[in-house]
């Protein structure tokens, strides 16, 4: 998560540096000054929204339930007795993403870029692993 946020921060900084160089006349652009400022502001706003969404993602393991908060979605609370197994969503370009399988057949996806602590990792290991059906 920190690597992605740092990479995007570098891209936003580069956009603003290029904007400054265009404003002082070192780099020439066909766009108007207001268009360049709007473009750089849009990049900064998109970066801010992305970082805010990464900061919002979390999983809280409680005694009787697990609370899963995604980027823009509301928090989902699941009773621990309703979780029957786990599996992992993997693939090219996809991070190691734990998925909880529920009694009623639904799935609950944990955030892909999740920093595990010892308690959550130990709890996940207690759940039986079921590979994806192909």
Helices and strands as residue ranges (DSSP letters): H 2-23, H 33-56, E 58-61, E 65-69, E 76-79, G 80-82, E 83-91, E 94-102, E 107-109, H 118-126
